[in-house]
């Protein structure tokens, strides 16, 4: 093939590649626009429904009343309660993720122990953790520690099962290659098993951050005197539905931000490993 023909072929491929990248960007842009439009329609419909009387603003509040509640954050101490919920969530998330990965590694290392613990993990995972609330309060006392333990109880077993499944199902060809080079079990884990399961790890973290937030709110419902869960209970008791709905909206925003944080870390770590 002549140099001119190669040059024409490369330019054609380059043009097709550019067209493909443009189509991908165009699709992402339209997805974002559609998502924003849906959110706008929900908020606008909610506001119009309450103003027209179709929806009872006392029961469901309204976007404008929620916004006014946010503006009066000093009166409602919103930053303080948001900070408490965020702190409890991050502690529960960190403990649940770290302990879950360590226990999953231990069970991967010992297949005998994994088989012994398997039915117990299944039963504990199926057990409604909210039922353990009174027991947890008796064990660790009422307060932040009980909320954190509740978040840990909800997220820990899921982390163990997800990560253990990923470790056990590592590509068989890669495992054989490590055995061929006579790698030790520790080397196999560091060089093959863990890098292979990076996607599993971050998928687990994405699930875990939501579960930790759920556990924190459940714990705050039971024992806390601070946090967004406490505000929801307090607002319901005194019939301040604006405060309740504001707390729910803030929870949704907080969950989205925490999820986005995990996605950002995933991109950074993935780029590091690709290098």
C-alpha positions in Angstrom: 0.0 0.0 0.0 1.4 3.4 -1.0 2.0 6.2 1.4 -0.8 8.2 -0.2 -3.3 5.4 0.2 -2.3 5.0 3.9 -2.6 8.7 4.4 -6.1 8.7 2.9 -7.1 5.7 5.0 -5.9 7.4 8.2 -7.7 10.6 7.4 -10.9 8.7 6.8 -10.6 6.8 10.1 -9.8 10.1 11.8 -12.9 11.7 10.4 -15.0 8.8 11.5 -13.5 8.9 14.9 -14.2 12.6 15.2 -17.8 12.1 14.0 -18.2 9.3 16.6 -16.9 11.5 19.4 -19.2 14.4 18.4 -22.2 12.0 18.4 -21.2 10.8 21.9 -20.9 14.4 23.2 -24.2 15.3 21.6 -25.9 12.4 23.2 -24.5 13.2 26.7 -25.6 16.8 26.2 -29.2 15.8 25.4 -29.3 13.4 28.3 -28.3 16.2 30.7 -30.8 18.6 29.1 -33.6 16.0 29.4 -32.7 15.3 33.1 -32.8 19.1 33.9 -36.0 19.5 32.0 -37.7 16.6 33.9 -36.6 18.2 37.2 -37.9 21.6 36.1 -41.3 20.1 35.1 -41.6 18.3 38.5 -40.8 21.5 40.5 -43.0 23.7 38.3 -45.9 21.2 38.4 -45.5 20.9 42.2 -45.5 24.7 42.6 -48.5 25.2 40.2 -50.4 22.4 41.8 -50.1 24.0 45.3 -50.9 27.5 44.1 -54.0 26.4 42.2 -55.3 24.3 45.1 -55.0 21.0 43.3 -52.5 19.9 45.9 -52.7 20.7 49.6 -49.7 22.9 50.4 -50.0 22.1 54.1 -49.5 18.4 53.5 -47.0 18.4 50.6 -45.5 21.9 51.1 -44.3 23.7 47.9 -40.9 24.6 46.3 -41.3 28.2 47.2 -42.1 27.4 50.9 -39.1 25.0 50.9 -36.9 27.7 49.5 -38.1 30.1 52.2 -37.3 27.5 54.9 -33.8 27.1 53.4 -33.3 30.9 53.5 -34.3 30.9 57.2 -31.5 28.4 57.9 -30.3 30.2 61.0 -33.7 29.9 62.6 -34.0 26.1 61.8 -30.2 25.4 62.3 -30.1 23.6 59.0 -26.3 23.8 58.6 -25.8 22.2 62.0 -28.2 19.3 61.3 -26.8 18.8 57.8 -23.3 18.6 59.3 -24.3 16.0 61.9 -25.9 13.8 59.2 -23.0 14.2 56.9 -20.5 13.4 59.7 -22.4 10.3 60.8 -22.8 9.1 57.2 -19.1 9.4 56.4 -18.0 7.6 59.6 -20.5 4.8 59.0 -19.5 4.6 55.3 -15.8 4.6 56.1 -16.1 1.9 58.8 -18.5 -0.2 56.8 -16.4 -0.1 53.6 -13.1 -0.7 55.3 -14.2 -3.5 57.6 -16.3 -5.1 54.8 -13.2 -5.2 52.4 -11.0 -6.6 55.1 -13.5 -9.3 56.1 -14.0 -10.1 52.4 -10.3 -10.4 52.0 -10.1 -12.8 55.0 -12.9 -15.0 53.6 -11.2 -15.0 50.2 -7.9 -16.1 51.8 -9.6 -18.9 53.7 -12.1 -20.8 51.6 -12.9 -23.0 54.7 -13.9 -19.9 56.7 -15.9 -18.5 53.7 -18.0 -21.7 53.5 -18.6 -21.7 57.3 -19.7 -18.1 57.3 -21.8 -18.1 54.1 -25.2 -19.1 55.7 -24.6 -16.6 58.6 -23.9 -13.8 56.1 -27.1 -14.6 54.2 -29.3 -14.6 57.3 -27.7 -11.4 58.7 -28.2 -9.7 55.3 -31.8 -10.7 55.2 -32.5 -9.5 58.8 -34.3 -6.1 59.0 -31.6 -4.0 60.6 -34.2 -1.5 62.0 -35.4 -4.3 64.3 -32.0 -4.2 65.9 -32.5 -0.6 66.8 -33.5 -1.1 70.5 -30.8 -3.7 71.0 -28.1 -1.3 69.5 -29.3 1.5 71.8 -28.9 -0.8 74.8 -25.5 -2.0 73.7 -23.8 1.3 72.8 -26.2 3.9 74.3 -28.3 6.6 72.8 -26.6 9.2 70.7 -24.3 9.5 67.7 -22.6 6.1 68.4 -26.0 4.3 68.0 -26.6 6.1 64.7 -23.2 5.1 63.4 -23.6 1.5 64.5 -26.9 1.4 62.7 -25.3 2.7 59.5 -22.5 0.2 59.9 -25.0 -2.7 60.4 -26.8 -1.9 57.2 -23.8 -1.5 55.0 -21.2 -4.0 56.3 -22.7 -7.3 55.2 -23.5 -6.0 51.7 -19.9 -4.9 51.3 -18.6 -8.3 52.5 -20.9 -10.2 50.1 -20.3 -8.0 47.1 -16.5 -7.8 47.5 -16.1 -11.5 48.3 -18.1 -12.4 45.2 -15.8 -10.2 43.1 -12.7 -11.7 44.6 -13.8 -15.3 44.1 -14.9 -14.7 40.5 -11.7 -13.1 39.4 -10.8 -14.1 35.8 -9.6 -17.7 35.9 -6.9 -17.1 33.2 -5.4 -14.3 35.2 -5.3 -16.6 38.3 -3.6 -19.3 36.3 -1.1 -16.9 34.9 -0.2 -15.8 38.5 0.2 -19.5 39.5 2.4 -20.0 36.5 4.8 -17.3 37.7 4.6 -18.9 41.2 3.2 -15.8 42.8 2.3 -16.1 46.5 -1.3 -15.7 47.6 -0.6 -12.2 48.8 1.1 -11.2 45.6 -1.8 -12.7 43.6 -4.2 -10.6 45.6 -2.2 -7.4 45.2 -1.3 -7.8 41.5 -4.3 -9.6 40.1 -7.4 -10.0 42.3 -7.6 -6.4 43.7 -6.9 -4.5 40.5 -9.3 -6.8 38.6 -12.1 -5.9 41.1 -11.7 -2.1 41.1 -15.0 -1.7 39.2 -16.6 -4.1 41.8 -15.1 -2.0 44.6 -16.5 1.3 43.3 -19.9 -0.2 42.5 -20.0 -1.4 46.0 -19.0 2.0 47.4 -21.8 3.6 45.3 -24.3 1.3 46.9 -22.7 1.7 50.3 -22.9 5.4 50.5 -26.7 5.2 50.0 -27.1 2.4 52.5 -25.0 4.4 55.0 -27.2 7.4 54.6 -30.3 5.2 55.0 -28.8 3.7 58.2 -28.0 7.1 59.6 -31.6 8.4 59.0 -33.0 5.3 60.5 -30.8 5.7 63.6 -31.7 9.4 63.9 -35.4 8.5 63.8 -34.8 6.3 66.8 -32.4 8.1 69.1 -30.9 11.3 67.7 -31.6 14.8 68.8 -29.8 16.3 65.8 -29.5 15.6 62.1 -31.9 15.6 59.2 -33.7 12.5 60.4 -34.4 14.3 63.7 -35.7 17.3 61.8 -38.1 15.0 59.8 -39.5 13.5 63.0 -39.7 16.8 64.8 -41.4 18.5 61.9 -44.0 15.7 61.6 -44.7 15.9 65.4 -45.4 19.7 65.3 -47.0 19.6 61.8 -44.3 21.7 60.2 -44.4 20.0 56.8 -42.3 22.7 55.3 -39.5 21.6 57.6 -40.1 17.9 56.8 -40.1 18.4 53.0 -37.1 20.7 53.2 -35.2 18.0 55.1 -36.2 15.4 52.5 -35.1 17.6 49.6 -31.8 18.3 51.3 -31.3 14.5 51.9 -31.8 13.9 48.1 -29.2 16.6 47.3 -26.8 15.2 49.9 -27.2 11.7 48.5 -26.5 12.9 44.9 -23.4 14.9 46.1 -22.0 11.9 48.0 -22.7 9.6 45.0 -20.9 12.2 42.7 -18.0 12.2 45.1 -17.5 8.4 44.7 -17.8 8.7 40.9 -15.1 11.5 40.8 -12.8 9.4 43.0 -13.4 6.4 40.7 -12.4 8.4 37.6 -9.2 9.5 39.3 -8.2 6.1 40.5 -9.1 4.4 37.2 -6.8 6.9 35.4 -4.0 6.2 37.8 -4.2 2.4 37.2 -4.5 2.9 33.4 -1.2 4.8 33.5 
